[in-house]
Amino acid sequence: MFRTRLIGLLCLLAPMTACTGGGEPTVVGPPAAAPSPPKPHGPEDQAVEQALRVYERYWRISEEAAASPRGVDWPTELAKVMADPALSAYIGELANLASVPAHSRGQYGRSPKVTTVALAPPPRVVVIDCLDATNEHLISEKPGDGGRSLDHPDQPKRYEFEAQIVRYPNPDRWLVQQVQARLEKPC
């Protein structure tokens, strides 16, 4: 695939006769750098890649759910990326949010880093994230009070968040199993 792209690129850069069989291609400028050899892609790398993919989907779905807690069958959607105890806890949070009534507006800033990879059954990847809630707000939907911010003034805006993503065997998939917001640990 890379070789096909390189030949195509050379055809674009070289005179037209070079690509139509009229001689050797002439490339003006410094020679292209040789591609670096592929990095080893072992079981730990694969586990990290798959866990981080699920972690990103977890954030996308959970933020959509918080923005519209009564909008969709969120338990079914969340079960695609979460397992208990995290799943039940978040479904409870959504029910509470819907009963207020309120919704979330905006998104968390995030900077996830993998801290642990364990391949022994069940395989587990631990992610430590730094959440920045500066642009994420809780908004009231009560009649006559709609649009008012319900943000607690004492809640930190930046704090550590841990997620444990576990590989489940049947069906084979990675799911966010445990989450913990560490409000007392600024980042």
C-alpha positions as CSV (number, residue, x, y, z in Angstrom):
1,M,0.0,0.0,0.0
2,F,2.8,2.4,0.9
3,R,4.7,1.5,-2.2
4,T,1.6,2.2,-4.4
5,R,1.2,5.7,-2.8
6,L,5.0,6.4,-3.3
7,I,4.8,5.5,-7.0
8,G,1.7,7.6,-7.4
9,L,3.4,10.5,-5.7
10,L,6.5,10.1,-7.9
11,C,4.3,10.2,-10.9
12,L,2.8,13.5,-9.8
13,L,6.2,15.0,-9.1
14,A,8.1,13.7,-12.1
15,P,7.7,14.8,-15.7
16,M,4.8,13.1,-17.5
17,T,7.0,11.1,-19.8
18,A,8.5,9.4,-16.8
19,C,5.2,7.9,-15.7
20,T,4.2,6.9,-19.2
21,G,7.2,4.7,-19.8
22,G,9.3,7.4,-21.5
23,G,12.4,7.0,-19.3
24,E,13.4,7.1,-15.7
25,P,11.5,9.4,-13.4
26,T,13.3,12.6,-12.5
27,V,12.6,13.9,-9.0
28,V,13.8,17.4,-8.1
29,G,14.7,18.0,-4.5
30,P,16.1,15.9,-1.7
31,P,15.4,12.2,-1.7
32,A,12.4,11.0,0.2
33,A,13.2,9.7,3.7
34,A,12.9,5.9,4.0
35,P,9.9,4.8,6.0
36,S,10.7,3.8,9.5
37,P,10.3,0.1,10.3
38,P,6.9,-0.8,11.9
39,K,7.0,-0.8,15.6
40,P,6.3,-4.2,17.3
41,H,2.6,-4.6,17.9
42,G,2.4,-7.0,20.7
43,P,-0.5,-8.1,23.0
44,E,0.0,-5.2,25.4
45,D,-0.1,-2.7,22.5
46,Q,-3.3,-4.3,21.2
47,A,-4.9,-4.2,24.6
48,V,-4.1,-0.5,25.0
49,E,-5.4,0.3,21.6
50,Q,-8.7,-1.5,22.1
51,A,-9.2,-0.2,25.6
52,L,-8.6,3.4,24.6
53,R,-11.0,3.0,21.7
54,V,-13.7,1.9,24.1
55,Y,-12.8,4.7,26.5
56,E,-13.3,7.3,23.8
57,R,-16.7,5.8,22.9
58,Y,-17.6,5.7,26.6
59,W,-17.0,9.5,26.8
60,R,-18.9,10.2,23.6
61,I,-22.0,8.2,24.6
62,S,-21.9,9.3,28.3
63,E,-21.7,13.0,27.3
64,E,-24.5,12.6,24.8
65,A,-26.6,10.9,27.5
66,A,-25.9,13.7,30.1
67,A,-26.9,16.3,27.5
68,S,-30.2,14.6,26.9
69,P,-30.9,12.2,29.8
70,R,-34.5,11.5,28.7
71,G,-33.7,11.3,25.0
72,V,-32.7,7.8,24.1
73,D,-32.7,4.3,25.6
74,W,-29.4,5.1,27.3
75,P,-29.0,1.9,29.3
76,T,-28.9,-0.1,26.0
77,E,-26.4,2.4,24.4
78,L,-24.2,2.6,27.5
79,A,-24.1,-1.2,27.8
80,K,-22.2,-1.2,24.5
81,V,-19.2,0.4,26.3
82,M,-19.8,-0.2,30.0
83,A,-20.3,-3.0,32.5
84,D,-21.3,-3.1,36.2
85,P,-20.6,-1.5,38.6
86,A,-19.9,1.5,36.3
87,L,-23.0,0.9,34.2
88,S,-25.5,0.8,37.0
89,A,-24.0,3.8,38.7
90,Y,-24.1,5.9,35.6
91,I,-27.7,4.8,34.8
92,G,-28.6,6.0,38.3
93,E,-26.9,9.3,37.7
94,L,-28.9,9.8,34.5
95,A,-32.2,9.0,36.3
96,N,-31.3,11.6,38.9
97,L,-30.4,14.1,36.3
98,A,-33.7,13.5,34.5
99,S,-35.7,13.9,37.7
100,V,-34.2,17.3,38.6
101,P,-34.8,18.0,35.6
102,A,-31.5,19.1,34.2
103,H,-29.0,18.3,31.5
104,S,-25.3,18.8,30.9
105,R,-24.0,21.4,28.4
106,G,-20.5,21.4,26.9
107,Q,-17.7,18.8,27.2
108,Y,-15.0,17.9,29.5
109,G,-11.4,18.6,28.5
110,R,-9.5,15.3,28.9
111,S,-5.9,14.0,28.7
112,P,-6.0,10.2,29.2
113,K,-2.9,8.2,29.9
114,V,-2.6,4.5,30.3
115,T,-1.0,3.6,33.6
116,T,-1.4,-0.2,33.9
117,V,-1.8,-3.0,31.4
118,A,-2.5,-6.5,32.9
119,L,-3.0,-9.4,30.4
120,A,-3.7,-12.0,33.0
121,P,-7.4,-13.0,33.0
122,P,-9.3,-10.9,32.9
123,P,-7.2,-8.5,30.9
124,R,-7.4,-5.0,32.3
125,V,-6.2,-1.5,31.3
126,V,-6.2,1.4,33.7
127,V,-6.5,4.9,32.4
128,I,-5.8,8.0,34.5
129,D,-7.4,11.1,33.0
130,C,-7.3,14.7,33.9
131,L,-10.8,16.1,33.6
132,D,-11.3,19.8,33.0
133,A,-14.9,20.8,33.6
134,T,-14.4,24.5,32.7
135,N,-16.6,24.1,29.6
136,E,-19.1,21.6,31.0
137,H,-22.1,22.9,33.0
138,L,-25.2,21.5,34.6
139,I,-28.3,23.4,33.3
140,S,-31.8,23.5,34.8
141,E,-34.8,22.5,32.8
142,K,-37.4,23.4,35.4
143,P,-40.3,25.5,34.1
144,G,-39.5,29.2,34.9
145,D,-35.9,28.2,35.9
146,G,-34.8,26.8,32.6
147,G,-31.3,27.7,31.4
148,R,-30.0,28.5,34.9
149,S,-26.6,27.0,35.8
150,L,-26.7,24.5,38.6
151,D,-23.0,24.1,38.9
152,H,-21.8,23.8,42.5
153,P,-19.4,26.7,43.1
154,D,-17.1,24.6,45.4
155,Q,-16.6,21.7,43.0
156,P,-13.1,21.7,41.5
157,K,-12.9,22.4,37.8
158,R,-9.9,20.1,37.2
159,Y,-9.5,16.7,38.8
160,E,-8.2,13.2,38.3
161,F,-10.5,10.5,36.9
162,E,-9.6,6.8,36.8
163,A,-11.2,4.2,34.5
164,Q,-10.6,0.5,34.5
165,I,-11.4,-1.1,31.1
166,V,-11.7,-4.9,31.2
167,R,-11.9,-7.5,28.4
168,Y,-14.9,-9.7,28.7
169,P,-14.8,-13.1,27.0
170,N,-18.4,-13.7,25.8
171,P,-18.8,-11.9,23.6
172,D,-15.2,-10.9,23.3
173,R,-15.2,-7.1,24.0
174,W,-13.6,-4.4,26.2
175,L,-15.9,-2.5,28.5
176,V,-15.4,0.3,31.1
177,Q,-16.0,-1.6,34.3
178,Q,-15.0,0.9,37.1
179,V,-14.7,4.7,37.2
180,Q,-13.7,6.9,40.0
181,A,-13.7,10.7,40.0
182,R,-11.0,12.0,42.4
183,L,-12.2,15.5,43.2
184,E,-9.6,15.8,45.9
185,K,-6.8,15.3,43.4
186,P,-6.3,18.3,41.2
187,C,-4.4,17.9,38.0
